[in-house]
């Protein structure tokens, strides 16, 4: 699971990354959960 968290973090920090408009809300939800340390909580 830690590897998946690291992968999410790396992908979100890519300089100049472009996301499909339909995926932006999900990306932001994951990023907020990661930063708030709630990604793994049910």
C-alpha positions in Angstrom: 0.0 0.0 0.0 2.8 2.4 0.8 4.2 2.0 -2.8 0.7 3.0 -4.1 0.7 6.1 -1.9 4.2 7.1 -3.1 3.1 6.6 -6.7 0.1 8.9 -6.2 2.3 11.5 -4.6 4.8 11.4 -7.4 2.2 11.6 -10.2 0.5 14.6 -8.5 3.8 16.5 -8.2 4.8 16.1 -11.9 5.7 19.5 -13.2 3.5 20.5 -16.1 1.2 17.4 -15.7 -2.0 17.6 -17.6 -5.1 15.8 -16.4 -8.3 14.9 -18.3 -11.1 17.2 -17.2 -13.2 14.2 -16.2 -10.4 13.0 -13.9 -9.6 16.2 -12.1 -12.1 15.8 -9.2 -10.9 12.3 -8.5 -7.2 13.4 -8.6 -8.0 16.3 -6.2 -9.9 14.0 -3.8 -6.9 11.6 -3.7 -4.5 14.4 -3.2 -6.5 16.0 -0.3 -7.0 12.6 1.3 -3.2 12.0 1.0 -2.3 15.3 2.5 -4.8 15.0 5.3 -3.6 11.4 6.1 -7.0 10.0 5.5 -6.4 8.1 2.3 -6.4 4.7 4.0 -9.3 5.3 6.5 -12.7 3.9 5.9 
